[in-house]
Amino acid sequence: MPASIDQLLKVCREVIAPLVRADGGELYIVAVEPDHLTLHLAGACSGCPGAMLTARAVIEPAVLAVAPSARVIVTNGMRVPDGASLA
């Protein structure tokens, strides 16, 4: 059974975003569905070579803990995608 959107938003806001902010970055939620999550890293994470490590070692495991079958896409850069909201 897919995770609820509320579960995905909670893990983004309460787990992932504080970790990203602690490193000077910002986490934006671009799109969220029960089986698909698109996030964007900005701030200090914009263009950082470690951004993909953050995605693979921090973001994906946190999301997959509540939604094991979810597809997670993480982008980064100075330009925040239209419609994205700060987590």
N, C-alpha and C positions, 0 to 999 in steps of 0.2 A: 504494500500500500504506500503510495507516495506521501511525502511529508506535506503538512499544510503550509500555506503561504505564511501564516502567522509564525509557525515554527522556524521557517527560513529567515524571516525578518528578525525574529528574536535572536537567532544565532549571529546574524550580521551586526545587529545593534549592540548586543550585550557581550559578545565574545570577540568577534573579528575587528570591529571598528575601534574599540579601545586599544587593541594591540597595534593596529596601524597608526593610530594617533600618537601612541607612545614613541613611535619612531619618526614623528613629524609628518606623517602622511594623512591623507583623507580617503575615506571609503565612500563610494557612491553606488547606490543600487540603481542599475539601469533597467533591468527587467527581472521579474520574479513570477514563476509558475511552479506548481508542485513538483515538476520533474526537470526544471530548467532555471538556472540562476545566472544572470550576467551582472558582473560587478566591474567597477572602474577605480583604479588607484590613481590619486592625484597628490598634490603637495610635494613633499620630499620624495615620494615614491615615483613621481613623474620622471620617466626616463632613467630611473635607478637600475643598475645592472642586477640588483638583488630583488627586484619586483617579481620576477618569475619564480624565484626561490620562495618568496612570501606566498605566492599563489599556490605552489605545489606543496610546501611544507606546513603552511598555517591555514590558509583559506580552504583549500579542498578537503583536508581532513576534518575541519570543523563542520563544514556543510555536509559531508558524507556521513558524519556521525548521526545526524538527524534525518538525512535523506540519502540512503545508500545508493539509490539508482539515479540521483540527480546528475544532470550535466552542468558543469560549472565552467563558465567562461570569464576570464579576468583580463581586462585591458588596462593600459596605463598611458598617461600622457598629460600634458598641460590642458588640452581641450577636453572638457567634460561633455560626454554625449548629451544631446538634447533630451529632455525629459527625465534625466537622472536625478535622484534625490540623495542628499547627504545622509549617511547612515548614522 
